[in-house]
Amino acid sequence: AVLCRGMQASKTENTKKAEPFYWLSVAEQKTSSEIINEARNVLRAVETRRPFTPTDGQRKLFGSGSSRGPQNRPPSVFSLHASSFDLAESRPVSAVHLSPLDHKPILINSAKDEDSSDFLPKPPAEAAEVRKGSSARACLCKTASLGNVFSEKAVHPDQNKEKLDSEEPAMMMNNLGRSNNNYLTEEGLYTPVNDKSRQLICNERISRSESEDFMEGTSAKFSLKLRGESDQMKKPGINSSWPRSSGWKRRVTGLEDETRINEWEEEEVFWRIKILPILRELKKIEDNIENLCLACTKLYQALNEGNMLGKQFKRRSELLKTLYKLVDIDSDPLCLKLAKIILAMKVDGKNLLSVCKLAFKICRNEKNDYIIQNDRLLDCLLEVLRNEDLQKNNEALLYCMGAIKFMSGNAVLLNEMVNKGVVEMLLQLMKQINNIKENDTYFSELGHLLVQLTATLRNLADLPPARGQLICSGAASELCVALEQRVNDQDVCTYIVRILSKLSSYNDFCAALADCSRCYILFLALLNKHQKQQDLVIRIVFILGNLTAKNNQAREQFFKEKGSVNTLTSLFQTYYELDLNAQTWYHDRQREGRKHLKHPSEAEDVMIKLIRVLANLSIHPSIGATLAAAHRVVELLVTVLEYKSIDDCEELVINAATTINNLSYYRVEGSVIPDKKLHIAEMLLKLLMSNSMDGVVEAVRVFGNLSQYQEVCDFIMQKKIYKFMIALLDSKNHDVCFSACGVLLNLTVDKNKRAFLMEEGGIGKLVDCLQDFGPADWQLSCLICKTLWNYSENFTSSASCFGGDTGTLLVLLTSLLDENLALDCSLDREGRDSHKLHWEREFKPVAEKLLDRIQRHHSFLPTVPIVPF
């Protein structure tokens, strides 16, 4: 029986080289399912590089390649001044008004009067009224008991004693006394006084506040809280102190008016002693940026200590007005401090937009990344994303997201984002945007925001922890929804396919994307709509290549979509023509020297990715058979071998050869390969003569399949290609030897062509290969034995057949057929079982028959010791 090499397997380290077309009467017949499974494994998926995306040289809201015209997009560059903020909007929202007192306050002018009654102070009066009021009002330093809030009945002061029982660090007290001579000093605040002296102190404080209030047109509106001080002042030796940032302890009696007044009084005292001195300092040192930054840092800490960040307190507008004025000082470090405080104050409307623009402006300068890291601006911007209304503040969110996008270009800030859960936050924001339908007023504006969001996700996709979060959070389906809704927005589409391009390179995300059934029709729609947008097309085709590389179901789903193959061939034709038009450039490159060329052109890169999809699809049995019969597909692949030298673009030519190899595997009715077999062989000859070893191996693989045809075998003998195959046996490379041996096997089917093996030293090289690879590669060993079996069919003497290699061959076969010697016990259980299976089912049947033939025709067996391999 003659063994023929019907199909040449494409052998890789991770792919089995099953040979279903070696029919032996002595071998166990394989089932049809086994044959199909093995047929799949002899075909190779094609790998390629992910498309390279250069980083924009400048940080902009929209990149240099944006499809949005300047008139159709928000600006990246703008002027920002104090006038950009709305002072009226900074005023606090009015709370519930207190009920006016229904009695006229009785002014206390003497100690006697003071002993007779105490009254609750009114809410803060307007500034003008404070200035008009008599000095006697300053003595209203004690509040009435809750039981007499609305009563004119006098209450003795002893009934209303309270104690301020919180304390503050000593350093704060020292700073407090030194902050400003016009305010309470340590001595003035903590020296025990009697009732009369307390009245004088009160009058003096209010007199100073009226004369020294620096805020524009706003006089002191504050009623000093002495309810807690009274006990302290009457008890010498007992010190009072300011509360910590956790809040001032106070006794709540249950009546809301009393609570509000207490809060206001505490707020006013804190404002006077902690905040106002810093604001004055800001006004005095406007020419010193470093001191301004330090003062802003102190201001933020003081506001945080007094629980005034984000709170609608009475003096909020005065604070914000001071900060807005400082924006006119063009200093990024200072503006960073200001933006942090303003954002923490929870501004809205125009002011929110302006402060987000301010943050955007700071982050746009890459040199500011270091100070941004240290000042934790990211936390403030994430608060905006988390809490602000998407539709009401979409423009503010746009610049906020733009600032975060710029931050994501910094490795330190990018890792910080992952740790703060930005991935989940952005996906939630994307879901909100996806819920806005196309006919909605805000749909177009939110597209600008989506560009910034997806650009940030693209940067995050580089980090392994972020990739894990994207998979767990269902990012694949959400990105597909956004892609489908924004199919007309080229910028959004580009960023989303960049994300998918990165993530689909990983098996777990690729599997999640493959489960999104609508992704295939969506990708096809985008390819048809944006055929000449190379950066978009190449990434979509790359994604399709990843999906079809290992997933048979994905191959089926894509192939079943209407017009799938036609779309691929149409794109191939488009970029083939673009490449032809650039032939002059190619010739210029030839003159410059090929060795300096590292990357294919844009058109070549698209064709590389397109061919990869076709090669991966052809692994599926029914799809491969259909593609083998598709004239346009085969013609385009052959065209690549015709017009493109491997020196022009190695990857493109090799991918074309690989796909032809896969398609030539299918001997089906209507296949185009048999009609073009000789022309393909001629193109492969150029590849064999090249300096590319990868190209040589791929050409040999295709010859392995084509050599099943008599005409191709004649071509190989006529062009002396067989000499090349024999020479390749010396390569010491598994893949190369396997492919070359497959061609030699098919040549030995013809009795008239067997003599070349002995003439060119082929027998000795085959025996050397068997000795070199032996039990390390049972499939290659099997192929060698089959070739020797065909070659020795009509010989009656082993010596005349195998010459001086007869003895070595006998020893090798005897050793390799000894199970104890041949099977490697150092492998793990799974590897050992697979190893034994290949030995039993593929190598052993052929080797036993070959050994028996040699022994029957060999009269003298050499006494050579058998050594294990």
ABEGO torsion letter per residue (X at the ends): XBBBBABBBBBBAABBBBBAABBBAABBBBBAAAAAAAAAAABBBBBBBBBBBBBBABBBABBAABABBAAABBBABBBBBAAABBAAAABBBBBBBBBBBABBBBBBABAAAAAABBBBBBBBBBAAAAAABBAAAAABABBBBAAAAABABBBBAAAABBBBABBBBAAAAAAAAAABAABBBAAAAABBBBAAAAAAAAAAAAAAAAAABABBGBBBBBBBBAAAAAAAAABBGBBBBBBBAAEBBBBBAGBAAAAAAAAAAAAAAAAAAAAAAAAAAAAAAAABAAAAAAAAAAAAAAAAAAGABGBBBAAAAAAAAAAAAAAABBBAAAAAAAAAAAAAAGBBEAAAAAAAAAAAAAAABAAAAAAAAAAGAAAAAAAAAAABBAAAAAAAAAAAAAAAAAAAABAAAAAAAAAAGAAAAAAAAAAAAAABBAABAAAAAAAAAAAAAAAAAAAAAABAAAAAAAAAAGAAAAAAAAAAAAAABAAAAAAAAAAAAAAAABAAAAAAAAABAAAAAAAAAAAAAAAABAAAAAAAAAAAAAAAAABAAAAAAAAABBGAAAAAAAAAAAAAAAAAAAAAAAAAAAAAEAAABABBBAAAAAAAAAAAAAAAAAABAAAAAAAAABAAAAAAAAAAAAABBAAABAAAAAAAAAAAAAAAABBBBGBAAAAAAAAAAAAAAAAAABABAAAAAAAAAAAAAAAABAAAAAAAAAAGAAAAAAAAAAAGBAAAAAAAAAAAAAAAABAAAAAAAAAAGAAAAAAAAAAAAEAABAAAAAAAAAAAAAAAAABABAAAAAEAAAAAAAAAAAAAABAAAABBAABBAAAAAAAAAAAAAAAAAAAAAAAAAAAAABABBBBBBBBBX
